Amino acid sequence: MSDKTKPETKTESSVQNAVPQPDFMFVKTEYRMEKVKFNDIHYVEGMKDYLRIVCPDKRIMTLTNFKNMLEMLPDEAFCRIHKSYIINLSKIQSIEKSHVVVLNERLPIGDSFRKSFFELLEKLRLINNK
């Protein structure tokens, strides 16, 4: 028998040890950790030191910042469109040059986020600007 064995590649081990990603997160509210499903989130709004997570049936205030929130949210589903807003791409009702409509709310697209927002929509094949 040969001393050589087939080395396990990182890809193979990653697939074998892959842990399914949860479809929710826990956020700290005033007195507890509250479970929030990603699909229930329509958008996140910055309000001074707090973030307000907007769902169709509730609003959740949490003491965190945009950086931490973006790390918790799945990249392929959420996008920051303004210094004060993160949106769930699947909840967009309509898009204008400088606004999106989510949950019947007209949210601004910030100048510094506009290009990357539209590039992401094209990359995900959600729009075709050709």
N, C-alpha and C positions, 0 to 999 in steps of 0.2 A: 504494500500500500504506500501511496505517496504521502510525504509529510505536508505537501501543499494542499491546502483546502481553499475553497472559493471564499474570498473575503466578502463579508456582508457589507453591502453598500449602504450609505446613509439613507438613500431613498427606500430601500427594502426595509430597513429597520424602522424608518419613520412610518411606513405603511402598516407594518406589523404592530407597532406600538401606538398607532394613532388613536387619540382619544376624541370621541365625537365632541364637537364644540357645542356648548349649551346655546339655547335660543333665548336666553334671558340673562339678567344680571340682578344683583342686589344693590340698592342705593340706600345710603343713610338718610333717613328723615329725622324729624325732631327726636323721637324716642325709640326708633326701631330701624331695622334693615328691611326694606320693602322690595319684594320681587317685582321686576318689571320685564315683561316679554318684549324683545326687540321689535317684533311685528306690531305691537300695540303702540309703539312710540311714533308719533307723527312728526314732531320736531322738538328741539331743545332750545330754550331761550335763556340767554344770559341776563341776570338781574343783579348787578353789583357783585356781592360776594356769593350769591346763590345761583343755581341753575334751576330752571323750571322745565320739567319733563312734561310735555303735553301729549296726552292720550285722548281718545274720543270720549271716554267716560270719567276721566280724572286728570288732575294736575298735581304733580309731585314736586315739592321744593326740596333740593338737596344742597348741602354745603360742599361743593367741589368746584373744580375749574374745568375749562374747556379741554385742556391737555389730558387730564385724567379721564374725562368723559370719552374723548375720541379714542383713547387706548382701550376702553371697555367695549365700545361699539364695533360691530363688524365693518371693515373697510368697504366691502363691496355693496353695502346697503345704505350707508350714511355718508353725508358730505357736509362740510362746513361751507356755507355760502355767504357768510357775513361775520363780522367780529362778534355779533350777538346771537347767531343762529346756526344750528346744525339741523339738517333735515333728513328724513327717511326718504330715499329716492322713490320707493314704491308707493309713497303716499302723495306724490306730486299730482295735482289736478290739472294745472296748466303752467306754462312757462312763458314769460315775456322777456324782453331784453334785460330789464333791471329788477324783475320780481318773479317770484314763484307763488303759486297758490297752493296751500296745504291746509286741509281741514277748514276750507272756506276763509282762510286768513291769507292776506297778501303780505308776503315776507320779502324784504329787500335782498337783492344780490349785491354784495359789496364790490366796489371796483377792483380791489386787490384779490378777490376770490372768483370773479366772473370767468376769466380765461380757464382756470383749472376746473371750474364747475362744468363748463361746456365741453372741455376736453375729456373729462370723466364720462359725461353722457355719451360722447362719441365712442370712446374706448369700450364702454359697456354695450354699445350698439343700441342705445335708447333713443338716439336721434341720428339723423343723417343730414349733414349740412352741405352735401354736394349737389 
